[in-house]
Amino acid sequence: MKIFSFFFAVLLLMLQGISGNTEVQCRQAGGVCSSDRCPPPHTRPFGRCQQGIPCCRT
């Protein structure tokens, strides 16, 4: 039973690390995480930084 708890903790740490990579991926692709919508007139959404937060680029 202890091994199950260990694997569950490792799984949670891995999932937490994956969720933080979306902002890094957005910036590496030349984008910026916006708080609400992409500011007009020259930016457009092309992905998500987090749930409901668009990644915008020109």
C-alpha positions as CSV (number, residue, x, y, z in Angstrom):
1,M,0.0,0.0,0.0
2,K,2.9,2.4,0.6
3,I,4.1,1.9,-3.0
4,F,0.7,3.0,-4.2
5,S,1.0,6.2,-2.2
6,F,4.5,6.8,-3.6
7,F,3.4,6.4,-7.2
8,F,0.4,8.6,-6.7
9,A,2.6,11.4,-5.3
10,V,5.0,11.0,-8.3
11,L,2.1,11.2,-10.7
12,L,0.8,14.4,-9.1
13,L,4.3,16.0,-9.3
14,M,4.5,15.0,-13.0
15,L,1.1,16.5,-13.8
16,Q,1.9,19.7,-12.0
17,G,5.1,20.1,-14.1
18,I,3.2,19.5,-17.3
19,S,0.7,22.2,-16.6
20,G,3.4,24.9,-16.1
21,N,5.0,24.2,-19.4
22,T,2.3,25.8,-21.5
23,E,3.4,29.4,-20.6
24,V,7.0,28.5,-21.6
25,Q,5.8,26.9,-24.8
26,C,3.8,30.0,-25.6
27,R,6.8,32.3,-25.1
28,Q,9.1,30.0,-27.1
29,A,6.6,30.2,-30.0
30,G,6.8,34.0,-29.9
31,G,3.6,34.5,-28.0
32,V,2.5,36.3,-24.9
33,C,0.0,35.1,-22.3
34,S,-2.9,37.5,-22.1
35,S,-5.1,37.9,-19.1
36,D,-8.4,38.2,-20.9
37,R,-8.4,38.5,-24.7
38,C,-5.6,39.2,-27.2
39,P,-5.2,43.0,-27.5
40,P,-6.2,44.4,-30.9
41,P,-5.4,45.2,-33.6
42,H,-2.4,43.0,-34.6
43,T,-2.5,40.0,-32.2
44,R,-4.4,36.8,-32.5
45,P,-4.9,33.8,-30.3
46,F,-3.1,30.6,-31.3
47,G,-3.2,28.5,-28.2
48,R,-3.8,28.4,-24.5
49,C,-1.4,29.3,-21.6
50,Q,-3.8,28.0,-19.0
51,Q,-7.5,27.2,-18.9
52,G,-9.3,30.2,-20.4
53,I,-6.1,32.3,-20.9
54,P,-5.1,32.7,-24.5
55,C,-1.6,32.7,-25.9
56,C,-1.4,35.7,-28.4
57,R,1.1,36.6,-31.1
58,T,1.3,39.0,-33.9
